Amino acid sequence: MEKRWQMAMKLTISKVTGRARLGVITSLGQSGEKTLEVPGCLLYTRTASPPHLTHDTLQSIAGVPPVTHVTLSTLAEHQEVLEEYKDGIRKFAGLSDTLLYCSINDPVTLNPPGYNTTKTVSVWGSGGRLELTPQKFISLQRALRVDWMQCLSDGEAMADGCSRKRAKKSVDRSLAFLDECLKLMSEDEVLKETVVIGAIEGGDVQEERLRSARETAKRSVGGFLLDGFQGSSVSPENKMALMAAVTAELPEDKPRFIHGIGRPDEVLDYIEQGVDLFDSTFPYEVTERGCALCFTHQYQPDPETAGEPQRPVRDKEELCNGEEKNEESEDPEIDRSKITSYEICLKEKRFREDFRPLLPGCTCYCCRHHSRAYVHHLLTSKELLAGILLMIHNFQLYFSFFCSVRQAMSDGKFQDLKQMIRGQAS
């Protein structure tokens, strides 16, 4: 039987700037010596494995978070296998000294709305739709044996905006699920010490969001998931106002999670409203597009270039052989609708003879050993190595971005970093 780890979630806040919180969660891991700094992110996995990577290649990445993110929707269909195995998903997947956090859904995949009821929540895996009652949910968690888990909740309300009636129903259902799950866990020897992350629901109706926050905070939860803010039709300004109102209602000593928010500029906006922990799905989505993250987060100027204006990494001067990019005429088969200004698409023909690293100055394995031209060749040849190298680079740059965020907050330079990141979005 798997040895139970220290799972207490002890958050200590060292500095607050506006609503942005700098702190650390301590007493993590098998030894209890690991820490998770906030603001921070979790290590994203698919079916409990880092995308494109083996555990050996993962070790080559600097700054890997000590908490790994697994998703119930990708693991639910393996319940019988895990129940027979008996030692949980950590050992089954070969995960080392890491804590496991389990969310209901994979943030990369938005579920179709309209399937949740007062008794069940639906998740979609490779085998199709699975309906989860609180009893089924708890039996799945017993098989997985994670350390932190998002509680069952009705998180559909904000997908395309919602009525006040639907928002109220979302909150009522989620609180009922939370109460039932807490009751079942208290009677379960395997799960009674697992940390529950309560979901804050209510769509875009502020009154219901606040009710969800207040009521969830009264329960025995170790943290809060601010659910449903990704992929909705609500304007960014209204989202920020709603987020500010909700976080003001939450206790200061428990972390706030959010899913599906990953662009560097958006991350900084949500940190500014009091969010602590993010997933790392954004680097994965960038990799799947055949792109490399290519932005700078070094907010402290080099003494040799002090006084020179900061410019985005992706400048026309950076293009191969000085060739200007014509996105309308070149490579029409590339879907640019989701490509952000923080990445370069290495499928583009302009990189065929670009022998620089993906990002000059980056210390990841890919940038130290390979060029843009080589990764372009791998992508056009549909070689699996392309995904591996891009994932190594994108993960490491993303993890180091959060290090810079924390350092900037410590130095009182958060606004300088935010201005730099926003400058690269133009």
C-alpha atoms as one frame of an Amber mdcrd trajectory, in Angstrom:
protein
   0.000   0.000   0.000   1.266   3.457  -0.909   2.744   5.375   2.002   0.660
   8.435   2.861   2.562  11.660   2.305   2.420  14.925   4.174  -0.393  16.734
   2.427  -1.115  19.708   4.650  -1.435  22.895   2.639   0.284  25.590   4.695
   0.411  28.903   2.834   2.517  31.743   4.201   2.171  35.136   2.506   5.310
  37.273   2.698   4.234  40.279   0.648   1.025  41.706  -0.774   1.070  44.323
  -3.531  -2.472  45.475  -4.167  -4.130  42.067  -4.372  -1.081  40.245  -5.776
   0.320  37.805  -3.215   3.897  36.578  -2.837   4.317  33.539  -0.626   5.124
  29.873  -0.234   3.290  26.625   0.458   5.437  24.464   2.711   5.596  20.908
   4.116   5.220  19.211   0.736   6.503  15.914  -0.606   7.493  12.617   0.954
  10.042  14.296   3.212   7.907  17.352   3.894  10.833  19.504   2.773   9.520
  20.618  -0.619   7.928  24.015  -1.144   5.744  25.567  -3.825   6.237  29.295
  -4.294   3.338  31.511  -5.309   2.529  32.964  -7.721   3.404  29.744  -9.491
   2.215  26.993 -11.760   1.757  23.226 -11.697   3.324  20.634 -14.006   0.663
  19.783 -16.600   0.249  16.147 -17.642  -2.009  14.140 -19.924  -3.007  10.754
 -18.514  -0.457  11.458 -15.745   2.465  11.857 -18.192   4.143  15.117 -19.238
   3.190  15.631 -22.920   5.839  14.410 -25.378   8.310  13.734 -22.548   9.646
  10.754 -20.660  10.594  11.118 -17.006  14.268  11.209 -18.071  13.770  14.093
 -20.504  11.686  15.908 -17.884  14.756  15.887 -15.622  16.626  18.018 -18.177
  14.184  20.905 -17.614  15.092  23.497 -14.999  12.506  24.717 -12.507   9.953
  21.903 -12.787   7.205  22.582 -10.197   6.962  20.190  -7.217   3.208  19.670
  -7.767   1.987  17.660 -10.751  -1.417  18.277 -12.309  -3.448  15.227 -13.379
  -6.963  15.307 -14.806  -9.898  13.094 -13.871 -11.374  13.194 -17.367  -8.300
  11.448 -18.835  -7.974   8.909 -16.017 -11.566   7.967 -15.159 -11.764   5.187
 -17.746  -8.780   3.456 -16.097 -10.504   3.095 -12.722 -10.715  -0.717 -12.774
  -7.021  -1.064 -13.594  -6.029   1.342 -10.808  -8.311  -0.359  -8.294  -6.660
  -3.676  -9.036  -3.205  -2.073  -8.885  -4.052  -0.587  -5.434  -1.074   1.787
  -5.144  -2.495   4.838  -6.897  -1.665   6.810 -10.023   1.631   8.214  -8.670
   3.341   4.834  -8.563   1.453   3.512 -11.597   2.672   6.399 -13.754   6.205
   6.307 -12.330   5.986   9.778 -10.837   8.734  10.541  -8.346   8.760  12.781
  -5.268   5.946  15.060  -6.389   2.568  15.977  -5.007  -0.454  15.278  -7.190
  -3.303  17.705  -7.804  -6.341  16.351  -9.669  -8.769  18.616 -11.517 -12.095
  17.400 -12.900 -11.464  18.389 -16.517  -8.456  18.895 -18.751  -8.178  22.686
 -19.281  -7.098  22.100 -22.879 -10.432  20.496 -23.791 -13.648  22.442 -23.268
 -16.587  20.130 -22.605 -19.934  20.649 -24.362 -22.452  22.306 -22.011 -25.858
  20.973 -21.046 -24.988  17.592 -19.550 -24.699  18.332 -15.810 -27.667  17.581
 -13.550 -28.539  17.913  -9.869 -27.108  14.424  -9.329 -24.250  14.069 -11.812
 -21.392  15.910 -13.530 -20.286  14.691 -16.963 -16.680  14.361 -18.085 -15.367
  13.356 -21.498 -12.422  11.028 -22.035 -11.214   9.043 -25.042 -14.028   6.562
 -24.420 -16.758   9.206 -24.494 -18.960  10.705 -21.791 -18.927   9.476 -18.196
 -21.452  10.637 -15.597 -20.079  11.155 -12.104 -22.187  11.050  -8.968 -20.475
  12.042  -5.706 -20.180   8.325  -4.876 -18.591   7.542  -8.254 -16.297  10.549
  -7.925 -15.079   9.442  -4.490 -14.492   5.875  -5.688 -12.363   7.263  -8.535
 -10.361   9.401  -6.135  -9.826   6.378  -3.909  -8.279   4.578  -6.891  -6.121
   7.581  -7.876  -4.879   8.475  -4.353  -3.883  12.049  -5.142  -2.874  14.633
  -2.544  -5.023  17.595  -3.569  -8.244  17.319  -5.535 -10.760  19.682  -7.061
 -14.147  18.740  -5.659 -16.979  17.737  -7.961 -18.765  20.874  -9.199 -21.104
  22.190 -11.877 -18.795  24.454 -13.827 -20.758  24.988 -17.027 -22.368  28.315
 -16.202 -19.819  30.731 -17.685 -19.143  29.042 -21.012 -21.203  31.556 -23.023
 -22.589  33.768 -20.310 -25.615  32.592 -18.358 -28.880  33.622 -16.781 -29.160
  34.406 -13.097 -31.243  31.255 -12.685 -28.544  29.062 -14.273 -25.833  30.726
 -12.177 -27.799  30.049  -8.994 -28.291  26.437 -10.015 -24.548  26.094 -10.631
 -23.746  27.325  -7.117 -26.457  25.245  -5.429 -25.341  22.060  -7.171 -21.659
  22.665  -6.467 -22.251  23.283  -2.754 -24.401  20.144  -2.527 -21.680  18.112
  -4.272 -19.053  19.579  -1.931 -21.037  18.696   1.193 -21.696  15.154  -0.006
 -18.072  14.564  -1.026 -16.723  15.906   2.284 -19.085  13.606   4.151 -18.025
  10.573   2.111 -14.338  11.430   2.507 -14.628  11.776   6.271 -15.721   8.134
   6.385 -12.972   6.884   4.059  -9.614   5.829   5.528  -7.806   6.402   2.224
  -9.190   9.880   1.510  -9.921  11.479   4.846  -6.633  13.447   4.838  -6.718
  14.434   1.161  -6.868  18.198   0.636 -10.059  19.329  -1.088 -10.006  22.338
  -3.413 -13.449  23.932  -3.447 -14.693  25.295  -6.773 -16.093  28.838  -6.899
 -18.926  28.822  -9.449 -21.737  31.183 -10.433 -20.951  32.178 -13.994 -20.765
  35.911 -14.649 -23.387  36.789 -12.023 -21.457  38.587  -9.284 -24.064  37.974
  -6.590 -23.864  34.211  -7.148 -20.071  34.209  -7.399 -19.853  35.953  -4.040
 -22.351  33.536  -2.501 -20.308  30.617  -3.830 -17.099  32.105  -2.385 -18.599
  32.789   1.041 -20.312  29.425   1.365 -17.357  27.414   0.060 -15.035  29.215
   2.497 -17.210  27.943   5.372 -16.446  24.322   4.416 -13.343  22.266   5.215
 -11.407  23.055   2.044  -7.681  23.646   1.660  -7.901  26.043  -1.273 -10.171
  27.473  -3.945 -10.515  26.963  -7.693 -11.821  30.050  -9.489 -13.631  28.037
 -12.116 -15.044  28.939 -15.504 -13.015  32.048 -16.379 -11.395  30.510 -19.462
 -13.048  30.480 -22.861 -16.083  32.561 -21.905 -17.709  35.427 -23.777 -17.366
  37.811 -20.824 -15.148  40.826 -21.576 -11.669  40.949 -19.983 -12.623  44.059
 -18.020 -15.710  42.394 -16.528 -13.695  39.276 -15.738 -11.161  41.335 -13.805
 -13.879  43.150 -11.869 -15.580  39.839 -11.062 -12.296  38.246 -10.033 -11.410
  41.165  -7.753 -14.800  40.936  -6.033 -14.498  37.166  -5.526 -10.923  37.092
  -4.195 -11.838  39.815  -1.697 -14.250  37.315  -0.118 -11.734  34.475   0.225
  -9.551  33.846   3.301  -5.967  35.026   3.000  -4.349  31.821   4.253  -5.534
  29.489   1.481  -4.304  29.412  -2.139  -6.430  30.338  -5.146  -6.163  28.191
  -8.293  -7.306  28.950 -11.844  -7.364  26.804 -14.998  -7.045  27.661 -18.667
  -5.351  31.053 -18.196  -1.827  30.890 -19.609  -0.806  33.796 -21.840   1.893
  35.757 -19.975  -0.043  39.033 -20.074  -3.252  37.350 -18.848  -1.368  35.541
 -16.089  -0.080  38.871 -14.778  -3.587  40.346 -14.883  -4.970  37.489 -12.768
  -2.039  37.581 -10.349  -2.846  41.255  -9.876  -6.357  40.212  -8.807  -5.105
  37.743  -6.184  -4.758  34.424  -8.055  -1.882  32.238  -6.805  -1.593  29.070
  -8.898  -1.986  28.378 -12.617  -1.745  25.257 -14.767   0.929  24.942 -17.463
  -1.290  23.981 -20.385  -0.186  27.046 -22.374   3.313  25.660 -23.192   1.665
  22.417 -24.321  -0.785  24.223 -26.604   2.092  26.261 -28.069   3.994  23.026
 -28.733   0.983  21.444 -30.443   0.887  24.405 -32.840   4.493  23.719 -33.834
   5.537  26.914 -32.087   8.228  27.986 -29.638   7.714  30.499 -26.853   9.845
  33.492 -27.736   9.501  36.329 -25.251  11.689  37.962 -22.647  10.793  38.291
 -18.971  14.099  39.748 -17.784  12.749  42.981 -16.343  16.147  44.049 -14.934
  18.048  45.818 -17.741  21.537  44.781 -18.712  23.945  47.515 -17.466  25.545
  47.615 -20.920  22.215  48.366 -22.612  20.614  50.468 -19.872  18.695  53.372
 -21.295  17.956  51.595 -24.598  14.256  50.947 -25.218  13.085  47.383 -24.663
  11.699  45.743 -27.773   9.909  42.449 -28.366  12.074  39.416 -29.041  10.170
  38.805 -32.271  11.313  41.862 -34.182  11.785  42.190 -37.946  15.503  42.465
 -37.251  15.325  38.954 -35.807  14.016  37.392 -39.002  16.220  35.036 -40.980
  18.463  36.851 -43.507  16.621  40.113 -42.817  13.635  38.744 -44.750  10.391
  40.420 -43.768   7.556  38.116 -42.828   4.461  38.144 -45.014   1.910  36.195
 -42.995  -0.803  36.547 -45.602   1.083  34.943 -48.488   3.525  32.558 -46.802
   2.503  29.045 -45.708  -1.274  29.412 -46.098  -1.784  25.929 -44.613  -0.683
  27.191 -41.179  -3.602  28.126 -38.931  -2.580  31.403 -37.313  -5.864  32.042
 -35.530  -4.521  30.831 -32.184  -0.853  31.806 -32.488  -0.056  34.495 -29.920
   2.514  37.263 -30.082   4.597  35.394 -27.491   5.584  32.581 -29.866   7.085
  31.893 -33.273   5.732  29.228 -35.608   8.665  27.070 -36.654   6.654  25.446
 -39.431   7.153  28.640 -41.450   9.510  28.418 -44.394  11.503  31.436 -43.231
  13.163  29.254 -40.589  14.674  26.754 -43.069  18.099  28.406 -42.845  17.819
  30.089 -39.466  20.586  28.475 -37.428  20.094  30.439 -34.237  18.632  28.846
 -31.106  14.875  29.038 -30.622  15.384  31.931 -28.219  18.835  33.544 -28.011
  20.110  33.330 -24.446  17.830  30.461 -23.430  19.637  27.717 -21.488  17.251
  24.829 -22.214  18.564  21.615 -23.798  17.000  22.432 -27.164  18.466  25.918
 -27.425  21.917  24.701 -26.320  22.085  21.883 -28.867  19.743  22.650 -31.770
  18.633  25.442 -34.083  15.393  26.822 -35.412  16.244  25.296 -38.796  16.610
  21.833 -37.272  13.281  22.027 -35.441  11.665  23.342 -38.647  13.021  20.281
 -40.465  11.663  17.962 -37.768   8.226  19.579 -37.967   7.998  19.424 -41.748
   9.195  15.806 -41.647   6.622  15.060 -38.904   9.315  13.638 -36.625   8.298
  12.956 -33.006  11.497  14.610 -31.818  10.024  17.995 -32.785   7.412  17.785
 -30.040   9.991  16.656 -27.494  12.382  19.543 -28.182   9.620  22.147 -28.305
   8.081  20.850 -25.075  11.457  21.029 -23.290  11.961  24.618 -24.429   8.411
  25.808 -23.808   8.142  24.277 -20.360  11.487  25.680 -19.210  10.802  29.192
 -20.481   7.336  29.165 -18.902   8.593  27.957 -15.527  11.344  30.588 -15.567
   8.732  33.258 -16.371   7.043  32.518 -13.031  10.416  32.798 -11.300  10.763
  36.281 -12.773   7.248  37.170 -11.641   8.083  36.270  -8.053  11.420  38.070
  -8.174   9.790  41.177  -9.634   7.215  41.188  -6.850   9.965  40.787  -4.258
  11.903  43.688  -5.817   8.856  45.920  -6.115   9.167  45.779  -9.927   5.934
  43.939 -10.789   4.602  46.832 -12.883   7.907  47.027 -14.771   7.592  43.343
 -15.675   3.957  43.776 -16.640   4.825  46.692 -18.911   7.587  44.641 -20.541
   5.308  41.657 -21.152   2.521  43.836 -22.530   5.023  45.569 -24.805   5.715
  42.253 -26.498   2.026  41.685 -27.210   1.939  44.464 -29.800
